[in-house]
Amino acid sequence: MSEFYFDKRDMSFVLFDQLKIGEFDGKLPAFEGYDRDTLEMTIDGAVRFAAEKLAPIYEEAEEIGVKIEDGQAILPEVFNDVYKHFCENGYLSVGRNPEYDGMGMPMAISVACTEIFCGAAPSFMFTPGLTDAAAHLIETFGSEEQKNLCVGRMYRGEWGGTMCLTEPQAGSSVGDLLTKAEPVEGEDYFKITGNKIFISSGDQQLTENIVHLVLARIPGDPPGTRGISLFLVPKHRVDADGNITAFNDVTLSGVEHKMGLHASATCALSFGDNNDCHGYLIGERCKGIIYMFQMMNEARLVTGVQGSAIGNAAYQLALNYAQERKQGPKLTDRSEKPQPVAIIEHPDVRRNLMTMKAYGEAIRALCLNLAVKGDIAHHSTDEEEKTHAQAIVDLLTPIAKAFSSDMGFKVTEIAVQVFGGYGYISEYGVERALRDVKIASIYEGTNGIQALDLLGRKMRQKGGGLFLTWLQDINAQVETWKEHDVLAGASEKLDAAKNALCQAAFAFPQTGRKDPEYPMLHATPFLRMFGLVECSRLLLEQAELSYSKLEQIWSDKGVDASDMDARLELAKVQDDVRFYEGKLNTAKFFAFQLLPEVHSLLDSVESGDRSALDMLF
């Protein structure tokens, strides 16, 4: 059985203390009635479900993997009942419209639940995750008939959903697709023909039907992404009441054999082998890529969450192991017969654990902050607040996707290192986690694509207005921390790193005019710089909150803030003090040990070195 440890205390702190999601009730009308107690109960229930239902079956599910029987992909049987209970609890549609049987909670709670579930059983989450996002796209852009037929059934988990973009010859270059949609005279459907690959949860037995969202080109429409339309293509055709009437000529061509996530069906699908695949246009013709970007951006955030989920789960495993595994004496033990101690006592192991903790908590906050900003952007009644929140969402989405998935992999890789040889074998779980998390940096637009989006589009959007909005926010925060009793030194490091980021950002337009490829050569380092700075800001924000709480506790207990021995003794017996002291140390560690990488990256950006471009491979 897979072990599952989850830091619910940190999740609660980020959501309710840092991001103040409990104040949505009374502030955002859409979330009236969802007070802090109700939202915390949802998180508590999700953790219990993950620990009791998902984690116990995951190892078995991964060993069984996906099978093909009678032309259908079959997920491990142990998923069947769990999926049913998952949907009955409303977890598939936590943040969706109650009009279509969603729970109507903030999307930030949905994102938090996704992290919890994905940390316990990543493969399981593909069917509900893709279904949720596909249903929301139909709800947003579909016709009333399409919405009434599909959305409720998908939010309830009765029907599945996918997004079908990639083709053998068209990966990230979506505009090169060959899938066609031929109009049928006198009918409301098109005949779809083509092949799609790498379709997550493209086929499975958990739902009675699957709604594929397929990008295709109507003959005569423009080349490239300008001529792409979006079609609703069910696996089975249905009548007006949703009853299955006929197979829709959607064929499973194969299931990919992957490095990890063996219990998820990543499929190759063929549409219209018998020229009888019906597809129904969603929205307007040639607007497909615009519509699909809603689903892609939601998926990009969730992909970042996948990195956070698996990375943080791996950290918890490594922490637990390091506290129990005894090997070697403590470095300072000078006794005649030194005794072995738990490896957490060794400085290098502690550095590894602290690196994992710092990155893990930072990317959790990065993803949840983006989700909260999305809730505000969609539901605030204050137009200025909505505009500000949307600017942050637009700017930080590629960073949340790429930086979180990269750091999730890094954290998981360090977990293997902490376990040593035991981490390299399968029984301890971190080897599987490392394989499971790697894909997060590849799909939904590789992290290189995210970096190009950030530097090539988001930094230029609204004349640089998105970046300036973010810059004004961080400048205001840094200014307040300059005189802080504890955070002044760390905030000075953040201020210098932020200035280095700005130096790189403002230099790119000038260098790009002379050498257009040079900025793009440094897009990935720039995104990493941005991720480091934003994560340090979020951790310092947490430290500021924690220090204010500690001051109250110290005052109540009669402890002098400068008396570290007394503070440590108090932390040993009071969990809240231990947690808040940990937040101070984590923010300082990030600022002094991890954030300085920004300056070496700036050296690279300013080097003028074109060797990668000039190389004759």
C-alpha positions in Angstrom: 0.0 0.0 0.0 1.3 3.5 -0.9 2.0 5.7 2.1 0.3 9.1 2.0 1.3 12.1 4.2 -0.1 15.5 3.6 0.7 18.8 5.3 -2.9 20.1 5.8 -1.6 22.7 8.2 0.4 24.4 5.4 -2.5 24.2 2.9 -4.8 25.8 5.4 -2.3 28.5 6.2 -1.9 29.5 2.6 -5.6 29.5 1.8 -7.0 31.2 4.8 -4.2 33.2 6.4 -2.2 34.3 3.4 -4.8 34.4 0.6 -7.8 35.0 2.9 -10.2 32.9 1.0 -12.4 32.6 4.0 -13.4 36.2 3.4 -14.9 35.4 0.1 -18.2 34.8 1.9 -19.7 38.3 2.1 -17.2 39.8 -0.3 -17.9 37.8 -3.5 -21.6 37.1 -4.0 -20.9 34.0 -6.0 -19.6 32.3 -2.8 -22.2 33.4 -0.3 -22.6 30.8 2.4 -19.1 29.3 1.9 -17.5 30.5 5.1 -14.1 29.3 6.4 -15.6 26.4 8.4 -17.4 25.0 5.4 -14.3 25.4 3.2 -12.0 23.8 5.8 -14.4 20.9 6.1 -14.1 20.4 2.4 -10.3 20.3 2.6 -10.5 17.9 5.6 -12.8 15.6 3.7 -10.5 15.6 0.6 -7.5 14.6 2.8 -9.5 11.8 4.3 -10.7 10.6 0.9 -7.1 10.7 -0.5 -5.7 8.8 2.5 -8.5 6.2 2.8 -9.6 5.6 -0.8 -6.9 6.8 -3.3 -3.5 6.1 -1.7 -4.3 2.5 -0.7 -5.1 1.4 -4.3 -2.5 3.4 -6.2 0.4 1.0 -6.0 -1.8 -1.9 -7.2 -3.3 0.3 -10.0 0.1 1.2 -11.3 1.2 -2.4 -11.3 -1.9 -3.4 -13.3 -1.8 -0.6 -15.7 -4.1 0.0 -18.7 -5.3 -2.9 -20.8 -7.2 -3.0 -24.1 -10.2 -5.4 -24.3 -12.5 -5.5 -27.3 -11.1 -2.2 -28.6 -11.6 -0.3 -25.4 -9.1 0.9 -22.9 -9.7 -0.6 -19.4 -8.3 1.2 -16.4 -7.5 -0.9 -13.3 -10.6 -2.3 -11.8 -9.8 -0.9 -8.4 -10.6 2.6 -9.8 -14.2 1.7 -10.5 -15.8 2.0 -7.0 -13.4 4.8 -6.0 -14.4 6.9 -9.1 -18.1 6.3 -8.2 -17.5 7.6 -4.6 -15.3 10.4 -5.9 -18.2 11.7 -8.0 -20.8 11.1 -5.4 -18.9 13.3 -3.0 -18.9 16.1 -5.7 -15.1 16.2 -6.0 -15.2 16.2 -9.8 -16.9 19.6 -9.9 -16.0 21.4 -6.7 -15.6 24.8 -8.3 -18.3 24.6 -10.9 -21.7 26.0 -11.5 -24.5 24.6 -9.2 -26.9 25.1 -12.1 -25.3 22.1 -13.7 -24.8 20.1 -10.4 -21.4 21.6 -9.6 -20.6 22.5 -5.9 -20.1 26.2 -6.7 -17.1 26.7 -4.4 -14.1 28.9 -5.2 -11.9 27.4 -7.8 -9.0 27.8 -5.3 -10.7 25.1 -3.2 -11.0 22.9 -6.3 -7.3 23.5 -7.0 -6.4 22.6 -3.4 -8.4 19.4 -3.6 -6.7 18.5 -6.9 -3.3 18.8 -5.2 -4.5 16.5 -2.4 -5.9 13.9 -4.7 -3.0 14.1 -7.2 -0.5 13.7 -4.4 -2.2 10.4 -3.5 -2.9 8.9 -6.9 -1.8 11.0 -9.9 -3.0 8.5 -12.6 -6.6 8.5 -11.2 -7.0 12.2 -11.6 -6.9 12.3 -15.4 -10.4 11.2 -16.0 -12.1 13.6 -13.6 -9.6 16.4 -14.3 -10.1 16.4 -18.1 -13.9 15.9 -17.7 -14.2 18.9 -15.4 -12.2 21.2 -17.8 -14.0 20.0 -20.9 -17.4 20.5 -19.4 -16.5 24.0 -18.3 -15.5 24.8 -21.9 -18.8 23.6 -23.2 -20.6 25.5 -20.5 -18.8 28.7 -21.5 -18.9 28.5 -25.3 -21.4 25.7 -26.2 -25.0 26.2 -27.5 -27.9 25.8 -25.0 -28.6 22.4 -26.5 -24.9 21.3 -26.0 -24.9 22.7 -22.4 -28.1 21.0 -21.4 -27.1 17.7 -22.9 -23.5 17.5 -21.7 -22.5 19.7 -18.8 -24.5 18.3 -16.0 -23.7 14.7 -17.0 -20.0 15.6 -17.1 -20.0 17.5 -13.8 -21.7 14.5 -12.2 -19.1 12.2 -13.7 -21.6 10.2 -15.8 -19.8 11.2 -19.0 -16.1 11.8 -19.4 -14.3 14.5 -21.4 -11.0 15.0 -23.3 -9.3 17.6 -25.3 -7.9 16.4 -28.6 -5.2 18.7 -30.0 -2.0 16.8 -30.8 -1.5 14.9 -34.0 1.5 12.8 -35.1 2.9 15.7 -37.3 1.5 18.5 -35.2 2.6 18.7 -31.5 3.2 22.2 -30.1 2.6 23.5 -33.6 -1.2 23.0 -33.4 -1.8 25.0 -36.6 -0.3 22.1 -38.6 -3.2 19.8 -37.8 -4.7 17.7 -40.6 -8.0 16.6 -39.0 -10.9 17.7 -41.2 -14.5 18.6 -40.5 -16.7 18.2 -43.7 -20.1 20.0 -43.6 -23.1 17.7 -44.3 -25.8 19.4 -46.3 -29.0 19.7 -44.4 -27.6 18.5 -41.2 -26.4 20.2 -38.0 -23.2 18.0 -37.8 -19.9 17.7 -39.6 -18.1 14.5 -40.7 -14.8 14.4 -38.7 -11.8 12.5 -40.1 -8.3 12.5 -38.6 -6.0 11.1 -36.0 -5.1 12.5 -32.6 -2.4 11.2 -30.2 -1.4 11.7 -26.6 -5.0 12.1 -25.5 -5.1 11.9 -21.7 -8.0 9.6 -20.6 -8.9 9.3 -24.3 -10.7 6.0 -23.5 -11.8 4.3 -20.3 -14.6 2.3 -18.8 -15.5 4.6 -15.9 -18.1 6.6 -17.7 -20.9 5.6 -20.1 -19.9 8.1 -22.7 -16.9 10.3 -23.5 -17.2 13.8 -25.0 -14.1 14.6 -27.1 -13.3 18.2 -27.8 -11.6 18.0 -31.2 -9.7 20.7 -33.1 -10.3 20.4 -36.8 -10.3 22.5 -40.0 -13.3 22.9 -42.2 -12.1 22.7 -45.9 -11.5 26.1 -47.3 -10.8 27.8 -44.0 -7.5 29.6 -43.5 -4.2 27.7 -42.8 -2.6 27.8 -39.4 -4.4 28.4 -36.1 -6.6 31.1 -37.7 -8.6 28.5 -39.5 -9.2 26.0 -36.7 -12.6 25.3 -35.3 -13.7 23.3 -32.3 -16.1 20.3 -32.4 -17.9 18.3 -29.8 -17.4 14.7 -30.8 -19.0 12.1 -28.5 -17.7 8.5 -28.4 -21.4 7.4 -28.7 -24.1 9.4 -30.3 -27.1 10.1 -28.1 -30.7 11.2 -28.4 -32.1 14.4 -26.9 -32.5 12.7 -23.5 -28.9 11.6 -23.4 -29.6 7.9 -24.2 -26.9 6.2 -26.3 -28.2 5.4 -29.8 -25.1 4.5 -31.9 -21.3 4.2 -31.9 -19.9 7.4 -33.4 -16.9 6.0 -35.3 -14.3 7.0 -32.8 -11.7 4.2 -32.6 -9.0 3.5 -30.1 -5.8 3.1 -32.1 -3.6 2.3 -29.2 -2.5 3.2 -25.6 0.9 4.8 -25.1 3.4 2.9 -22.9 4.7 5.7 -20.7 7.6 6.3 -18.4 5.2 6.8 -15.5 1.4 7.2 -14.8 0.9 3.6 -15.9 -2.7 3.5 -14.6 -3.8 6.4 -16.9 -4.9 5.8 -20.5 -2.9 8.1 -22.8 -4.6 7.2 -26.1 -4.2 7.5 -29.9 -7.7 8.0 -31.4 -8.9 7.7 -34.9 -12.0 9.7 -36.0 -14.1 8.7 -39.0 -12.4 5.5 -40.2 -15.8 4.6 -41.7 -16.6 8.2 -42.6 -19.4 8.2 -39.9 -18.0 10.3 -37.1 -20.4 13.2 -36.3 -18.9 16.3 -34.8 -20.9 19.4 -33.6 -19.4 22.9 -34.0 -18.9 24.7 -30.7 -19.4 28.4 -30.9 -18.2 30.2 -34.1 -16.3 28.8 -37.0 -12.5 29.5 -36.9 -12.6 30.3 -33.2 -11.5 26.9 -32.0 -8.0 27.8 -30.8 -9.5 30.8 -28.8 -12.0 28.5 -27.1 -9.5 25.8 -26.4 -7.2 28.3 -24.7 -9.7 28.4 -21.8 -9.2 24.7 -21.2 -5.5 24.9 -21.9 -4.9 27.6 -19.4 -6.9 25.8 -16.8 -4.9 22.7 -17.6 -1.7 24.6 -17.3 -2.5 25.6 -13.8 -3.5 22.1 -12.9 -0.2 20.8 -14.5 1.7 23.1 -12.1 -0.5 21.7 -9.3 0.6 18.2 -10.4 4.2 19.3 -9.9 3.4 20.8 -6.5 1.3 17.7 -5.5 3.8 15.0 -6.3 6.8 17.1 -5.1 5.2 17.8 -1.8 4.1 14.2 -1.3 7.7 13.1 -2.1 9.0 15.6 0.5 6.6 14.2 3.2 7.9 10.7 2.4 11.5 11.8 2.6 11.0 13.8 5.8 9.3 10.8 7.5 12.1 8.5 6.3 14.9 10.9 7.4 13.3 11.0 10.9 13.3 7.2 11.2 16.4 6.0 9.3 19.4 5.8 11.6 22.9 5.8 10.1 26.2 7.3 11.2 26.9 9.4 14.4 26.2 13.0 14.7 29.1 15.1 13.4 29.6 16.8 16.8 29.5 13.5 18.8 33.0 13.1 20.3 32.2 10.2 22.6 34.2 6.9 22.6 31.3 4.9 21.2 29.2 7.3 19.1 25.7 6.0 18.3 24.0 6.2 14.9 21.4 9.0 14.7 18.5 9.6 12.4 19.9 10.9 9.2 17.9 14.1 9.6 20.6 15.1 12.1 23.2 15.3 9.3 23.8 18.7 7.8 23.7 17.7 4.1 20.4 15.8 4.6 19.0 18.8 6.4 20.0 21.0 3.4 18.2 18.6 1.1 15.1 18.6 3.2 15.1 22.3 3.5 15.5 22.8 -0.2 12.5 20.4 -0.8 10.4 22.2 1.8 11.2 25.7 0.5 10.5 24.8 -3.1 7.4 22.7 -2.3 5.7 25.3 -0.1 6.6 28.0 -2.5 5.1 26.4 -5.6 2.0 25.4 -3.6 1.5 29.1 -2.7 2.2 30.1 -6.3 -0.5 27.8 -7.7 -3.1 28.6 -5.0 -2.4 32.4 -5.3 -3.1 32.1 -9.1 -6.4 30.2 -8.4 -7.5 32.9 -5.9 -6.7 35.7 -8.4 -8.8 33.8 -10.9 -11.7 33.7 -8.5 -11.4 37.4 -8.0 -11.1 38.1 -11.7 -14.3 36.2 -12.5 -16.4 37.1 -9.5 -15.4 40.4 -8.0 -17.9 43.3 -8.3 -15.1 45.8 -8.2 -14.0 46.4 -11.8 -10.5 47.7 -10.8 -10.0 44.6 -8.6 -11.1 42.3 -11.4 -8.7 44.0 -13.9 -5.8 43.8 -11.5 -6.4 40.1 -10.7 -6.8 39.2 -14.4 -3.5 40.9 -15.1 -1.7 38.7 -12.5 -3.4 35.6 -13.8 -2.4 36.3 -17.4 1.2 37.1 -16.5 1.8 34.3 -14.0 0.0 31.3 -15.7 3.1 30.2 -17.7 5.3 30.6 -14.6 2.9 28.6 -12.4 2.9 25.8 -15.1 6.6 25.7 -15.9 8.3 26.7 -12.7 6.0 24.5 -10.5 6.4 21.4 -12.7 10.2 21.9 -13.0 10.6 22.4 -9.2 8.2 19.5 -8.5 10.5 17.3 -10.4 13.5 18.7 -8.6 11.9 18.2 -5.2 11.0 14.6 -6.1 14.5 13.9 -7.4 16.0 15.2 -4.1 13.6 12.9 -2.3 15.2 9.9 -4.1 18.6 11.2 -2.9 17.4 11.4 0.7 16.3 7.8 0.5 19.6 6.8 -1.0 19.7 3.3 -2.5 16.2 2.7 -1.1 14.9 5.6 -3.2 16.0 4.0 -6.4 14.0 0.8 -5.8 10.2 0.8 -6.3 8.9 -0.3 -2.9 9.3 3.1 -1.2 7.3 5.2 -3.6 9.6 8.0 -4.5 11.0 6.2 -7.6 7.4 6.0 -8.9 6.7 9.6 -8.0 9.8 10.7 -10.0 8.5 8.9 -13.1 4.9 10.3 -12.5 5.9 13.9 -12.2 8.2 14.2 -15.2 5.5 14.6 -17.7 4.2 17.7 -16.1 7.0 19.8 -17.7 6.1 18.4 -21.1 2.4 18.4 -21.7 0.0 21.4 -22.0 2.8 23.2 -23.9 6.3 22.2 -22.9 8.0 24.5 -20.4 10.0 26.0 -23.2 6.8 27.0 -24.9 5.7 28.5 -21.6 8.9 30.5 -21.4 8.4 31.8 -25.0 4.8 32.7 -24.1 6.0 34.7 -21.0 8.8 36.6 -22.8 7.3 36.9 -26.2 3.7 37.6 -25.3 2.9 38.3 -21.7 5.7 40.7 -21.0 4.6 42.7 -24.1 0.9 42.5 -23.4 -0.8 45.9 -22.9 2.5 47.6 -23.5 4.1 45.9 -20.6 1.2 46.7 -18.4 0.9 43.2 -16.9 4.5 43.2 -15.7 4.2 46.7 -14.4 1.1 45.7 -12.4 3.1 42.9 -10.8 6.1 45.1 -10.3 4.1 47.8 -8.4 2.7 45.1 -6.1 6.1 43.6 -5.2 7.7 47.1 -4.8 5.1 48.1 -2.3 5.7 44.9 -0.3 9.4 45.1 -0.3 9.2 48.7 0.9 7.2 47.6 4.0 9.7 44.8 4.8 12.8 47.0 4.7 12.5 47.9 8.4 11.1 44.6 9.6 12.9 43.2 12.7 13.5 39.8 11.1 12.8 40.0 7.4 14.9 43.0 6.5 17.9 41.0 5.4 15.8 38.5 3.3 13.8 41.3 1.8 17.0 43.0 0.7 18.0 39.9 -1.2 14.5 39.8 -2.8 14.8 43.5 -3.8 18.1 42.8 -5.5 16.8 39.8 -7.2 13.7 41.7 -8.4 16.0 44.4 -9.8 18.0 41.8 -11.6 14.8 40.4 -13.1 13.8 43.9 -14.3 17.3 44.5 -15.7 16.9 41.4 -17.8 13.3 42.3 -18.8 14.1 45.8 -19.9 17.3 44.7 -21.9 15.5 42.2 -24.0 13.6 44.6 -26.3 16.9 46.4 -27.2 18.9 43.2 -27.9 15.9 41.7 -29.7 15.9 44.5 -32.3 19.5 43.7 -33.2 19.3 39.9 -32.8 15.7 38.6 -32.6 16.8 35.1 -31.6 18.9 36.2 -28.7 16.1 37.0 -26.2 14.3 33.7 -27.1 17.5 31.8 -26.3 17.2 33.1 -22.8 13.4 32.7 -22.4 13.7 29.7 -20.1 16.3 31.3 -17.8 14.1 34.4 -17.6 11.1 32.4 -16.6 13.2 30.7 -13.9 14.4 34.1 -12.7 10.7 35.2 -12.5 9.7 32.0 -10.7 12.4 32.4 -8.1 11.5 36.0 -7.4 7.8 35.4 -7.2 8.2 32.4 -4.9 10.5 34.3 -2.6 7.9 37.1 -2.4 5.2 34.6 -1.4 7.4 33.0 1.2 8.3 36.3 2.7 4.6 37.2 2.8 4.1 34.0 4.8 6.9 34.8 7.1 5.5 38.3 7.8 2.2 36.8 8.8 3.9 34.1 10.9 6.0 36.6 12.7 3.0 38.7 13.7 1.3 35.6 15.1 4.5 34.6 16.9 4.7 38.1 18.5 1.3 37.6 20.1 2.2 34.1 21.3 5.5 35.3 22.8 3.7 38.2 24.5 1.2 35.8 26.0 4.0 33.4 27.2 6.4 36.1 28.4 9.1 35.1 25.8 11.6 37.7 24.6 11.8 37.6 20.8 15.6 37.8 20.9 15.9 34.8 23.2 16.3 32.0 20.7 16.8 29.3 23.3 13.4 30.2 24.8 11.8 30.3 21.4 13.1 26.9 20.5 11.9 25.4 23.8 8.4 26.8 23.1 8.4 25.5 19.6 9.1 22.0 20.9 5.9 21.9 23.0 3.5 24.1 20.9 2.7 23.0 17.3 1.6 26.5 16.2 4.9 28.0 17.3 6.9 25.2 15.6 4.9 25.9 12.4 5.4 29.7 12.4 9.1 29.4 13.3 9.4 27.0 10.3 7.8 29.6 8.1 10.5 32.2 9.1 13.3 29.7 8.5 11.9 28.6 5.2 11.6 32.2 3.8 15.1 33.0 4.9 16.5 29.8 3.5 14.9 30.5 0.1 16.1 34.1 0.1 19.7 33.4 1.1 20.3 29.9 -0.4 18.1 29.6 -3.5 17.2 33.1 -4.7 20.8 34.1 -5.5 20.6 31.9 -8.6 18.8 34.9 -10.2 22.1 36.8 -10.4 24.0 34.0 -12.2 21.1 33.8 -14.6 21.3 37.5 -15.2 25.0 37.1 -16.0 24.0 34.5 -18.6 21.4 36.9 -20.1 23.9 39.8 -20.3 26.8 37.7 -21.6 26.0 38.2 -25.3 27.0 34.6 -25.8 25.5 33.1 -29.0 27.3 29.8 -28.9 24.1 27.7 -28.8 22.9 29.6 -31.9 26.2 29.5 -33.7 26.9 25.8 -33.0 26.9 23.5 -36.1 25.2 20.4 -34.7 
